[in-house]
Amino acid sequence: KTRIPISINKWIKIKLGELVNAEKEGAFVEVAKLDLKLKDAIRVTKLFKKITEEVVAFNTAKDDKIKKYGTEVDGVVSINAQSEHWNNFIAEIAEVEQQEIELDFEPIAYESLNENVQISPKTLLILHFLFV
């Protein structure tokens, strides 16, 4: 388990794959654009910096596995479902995505948000751990 300390409030457990998916879906960008109270904005900024470190580390490791299992065509290494190593690649990635990450973050109460804050239901589902 990796622990990412941010404050002294509350540890939230989440799978690394959920963080990677949230980043792919642009959920962090949407929340970063919200007009939050200053204290919440600072907490979210610190949290996102730590999450970014985890996602970057995952993507770097994934790229290394693509180089290990993939094939090079015109100077670009890639892997696809027809590769003889596809199952090994997918198994290793899935194992890492299931790794639990603990985030020290006290969720933001919906009631503390400004009335004009708008966030999509999709982002609320993806980042369910940010709000209570």
Phi, psi and chi 1 to 4 in degrees:
 res  aa     phi    psi   chi1   chi2   chi3   chi4
   1 LYS       -  142.7  -69.8 -177.5 -174.4  177.6
   2 THR  -106.9  131.1  -57.2      -      -      -
   3 ARG  -106.6  133.2  -71.3 -171.1  140.7 -153.9
   4 ILE  -117.8   94.8  -54.3  173.3      -      -
   5 PRO   -74.2  134.4   23.9  -28.4      -      -
   6 ILE  -128.9  -44.1  -66.0  167.3      -      -
   7 SER  -147.0 -164.4   67.1      -      -      -
   8 ILE  -110.8   21.1   58.0  169.6      -      -
   9 ASN   -88.3  -68.0  -64.9  -42.1      -      -
  10 LYS  -152.6  135.4 -177.9  178.5  178.0 -176.0
  11 TRP   -91.1  131.0  -71.0   96.6      -      -
  12 ILE  -113.8  130.4  -61.6  169.3      -      -
  13 LYS   -97.2  132.4  -69.8 -176.5 -178.4 -179.4
  14 ILE  -149.7  148.1 -172.1  163.6      -      -
  15 LYS   -78.2  143.1  -66.7 -172.4 -169.2  -79.0
  16 LEU   -56.4  -38.4  179.4   56.7      -      -
  17 GLY   -59.3  -34.1      -      -      -      -
  18 GLU   -67.3  -38.9  -70.2 -178.6   70.5      -
  19 LEU   -67.2  -41.3  -62.4  178.0      -      -
  20 VAL   -63.1  -43.1  170.7      -      -      -
  21 ASN   -64.1  -41.8 -179.0   54.6      -      -
  22 ALA   -60.7  -40.0      -      -      -      -
  23 GLU   -66.3  -43.2 -167.3  -91.6  -26.7      -
  24 LYS   -61.0  -37.8  -80.4 -174.8 -156.5  171.2
  25 GLU   -81.0   -6.3  -65.8  -68.2  -29.2      -
  26 GLY    78.6   16.5      -      -      -      -
  27 ALA   -64.8  -38.6      -      -      -      -
  28 PHE   -66.1  -37.4  -61.5  125.1      -      -
  29 VAL   -63.9  -42.2  172.0      -      -      -
  30 GLU   -62.5  -44.7 -176.3  175.5  -15.1      -
  31 VAL   -68.1  -36.7  171.5      -      -      -
  32 ALA   -62.0  -24.9      -      -      -      -
  33 LYS   -86.0   -7.6  -68.5  178.6 -178.4  177.6
  34 LEU   -69.0  149.1  -65.2  178.5      -      -
  35 ASP   -88.4   82.8 -177.4   20.3      -      -
  36 LEU   -91.2  160.1  -60.4  173.2      -      -
  37 LYS   -62.6  150.6  -67.4  178.6  179.8  176.0
  38 LEU   -53.1  -47.1 -177.9   58.9      -      -
  39 LYS   -62.5  -39.1   70.2  174.9 -173.8  157.6
  40 ASP   -70.8  -38.6  -68.0  -26.0      -      -
  41 ALA   -62.0  -40.8      -      -      -      -
  42 ILE   -65.7  -45.1  -69.2  169.1      -      -
  43 ARG   -61.3  -44.4  -71.9  177.7   33.3 -125.2
  44 VAL   -65.6  -40.7  167.2      -      -      -
  45 THR   -60.1  -45.8  -60.9      -      -      -
  46 LYS   -62.6  -42.6  -71.6  178.8  179.7  179.7
  47 LEU   -61.6  -47.3  174.9   68.5      -      -
  48 PHE   -64.6  -32.8  -74.2  178.2      -      -
  49 LYS   -62.8  -43.3  -76.4 -178.9  179.9 -179.6
  50 LYS   -67.8  -41.0  -63.1  -61.9 -178.4 -178.1
  51 ILE   -63.4  -41.4  -71.5  172.5      -      -
  52 THR   -58.1  -40.6  -61.5      -      -      -
  53 GLU   -58.7  -44.2  -69.5  174.4   12.3      -
  54 GLU   -65.8  -43.8  -71.0  -69.2  -30.3      -
  55 VAL   -66.8  -41.3  172.0      -      -      -
  56 VAL   -62.8  -43.4  166.4      -      -      -
  57 ALA   -61.7  -42.1      -      -      -      -
  58 PHE   -61.2  -49.1  170.5   82.8      -      -
  59 ASN   -63.6  -35.9  -73.0  -29.4      -      -
  60 THR   -64.7  -45.9  -60.7      -      -      -
  61 ALA   -64.2  -39.0      -      -      -      -
  62 LYS   -64.1  -42.8 -178.6  178.2  173.7 -177.2
  63 ASP   -61.1  -39.0  -70.2  -14.9      -      -
  64 ASP   -62.5  -39.8  -70.2  -15.4      -      -
  65 LYS   -69.4  -35.0  -66.9  -60.5  175.7 -176.1
  66 ILE   -63.0  -41.9  -69.4  170.6      -      -
  67 LYS   -64.6  -37.5  -70.6  174.7 -173.1  169.2
  68 LYS   -69.3  -46.5  176.8 -179.4  177.2 -179.1
  69 TYR   -98.0  -17.6  -67.5  122.5      -      -
  70 GLY   -82.8 -179.8      -      -      -      -
  71 THR  -123.6  150.2   53.0      -      -      -
  72 GLU   -96.6  130.5 -176.1  176.7  -20.3      -
  73 VAL  -135.0  120.8  177.3      -      -      -
  74 ASP    53.3   40.5  -62.5  -33.6      -      -
  75 GLY    81.4    2.4      -      -      -      -
  76 VAL  -116.5  125.2  176.7      -      -      -
  77 VAL   -93.5  130.0  179.1      -      -      -
  78 SER  -146.9  168.7   63.0      -      -      -
  79 ILE  -138.2  144.2 -171.3  165.1      -      -
  80 ASN  -138.9  175.0   60.2   44.3      -      -
  81 ALA   -62.0  -19.4      -      -      -      -
  82 GLN   -83.8   -9.2  -71.9   72.8   39.9      -
  83 SER   -67.1  143.1  168.3      -      -      -
  84 GLU   -66.0  -19.8   64.9 -178.7  -78.7      -
  85 HIS   -99.5    4.3  -57.6  -67.6      -      -
  86 TRP   -54.5  -48.8  178.7 -106.8      -      -
  87 ASN   -61.6  -40.5  -70.2  -22.9      -      -
  88 ASN   -63.3  -44.6  -69.4  -22.9      -      -
  89 PHE   -59.4  -50.9  172.3   74.4      -      -
  90 ILE   -63.4  -40.5  -67.9  -60.7      -      -
  91 ALA   -62.8  -43.4      -      -      -      -
  92 GLU   -66.7  -41.7  -73.7 -169.8   43.8      -
  93 ILE   -65.0  -45.3  -63.7  -58.6      -      -
  94 ALA   -61.4  -38.8      -      -      -      -
  95 GLU   -61.7  -44.2 -179.6 -178.4   -7.2      -
  96 VAL   -68.6  -39.1  173.8      -      -      -
  97 GLU   -62.3  -26.4  -73.8  178.8  -29.6      -
  98 GLN   -81.3   -9.1  -68.4  -57.3  -50.7      -
  99 GLN   -61.0  131.6  179.2 -177.5   23.8      -
 100 GLU   -84.0  134.3  -84.0 -164.4  -19.5      -
 101 ILE  -111.0  137.9  -56.9  -65.1      -      -
 102 GLU  -108.4  124.4  -68.2 -177.5  -16.6      -
 103 LEU  -112.6  130.1  -56.2  169.1      -      -
 104 ASP   -88.7   96.8 -175.1   11.9      -      -
 105 PHE  -155.9  126.5 -177.6   78.1      -      -
 106 GLU   -88.0  119.0 -175.4  177.2  -10.6      -
 107 PRO   -56.1  152.6  -23.9   34.4      -      -
 108 ILE   -85.4  130.6  -61.5  168.2      -      -
 109 ALA   -72.6  133.4      -      -      -      -
 110 TYR   -54.1  -36.6  -68.8  114.5      -      -
 111 GLU   -64.1  -23.4  -63.0   80.8   28.3      -
 112 SER   -84.1   -7.8   73.6      -      -      -
 113 LEU   -76.3  145.9  -62.6  174.7      -      -
 114 ASN   -63.7  150.1  -62.0  -35.1      -      -
 115 GLU   -61.0  -29.0  -73.8 -175.7   23.5      -
 116 ASN   -84.4   -1.6   61.4  -20.2      -      -
 117 VAL   -70.8  125.9  168.5      -      -      -
 118 GLN  -122.3  129.7  -65.9 -175.1   13.0      -
 119 ILE  -138.8  139.3 -173.3  167.4      -      -
 120 SER   -71.6  149.2   71.4      -      -      -
 121 PRO   -57.6  -36.7  -26.0   34.9      -      -
 122 LYS   -58.9  -46.4  177.3 -178.8  174.1 -178.7
 123 THR   -66.6  -38.2  -64.7      -      -      -
 124 LEU   -61.5  -38.6  -76.7  175.9      -      -
 125 LEU   -67.8  -43.1  -75.2  171.3      -      -
 126 ILE   -67.5  -42.6  -67.6  171.8      -      -
 127 LEU  -105.6   40.8  -62.8  179.1      -      -
 128 HIS   -54.2  -28.1   57.5   88.4      -      -
 129 PHE   -75.9  -11.0   60.0   92.2      -      -
 130 LEU   -82.8  -24.9  -75.5 -176.4      -      -
 131 PHE  -127.9  147.2  -57.2   98.0      -      -
 132 VAL  -134.8      -  -70.9      -      -      -
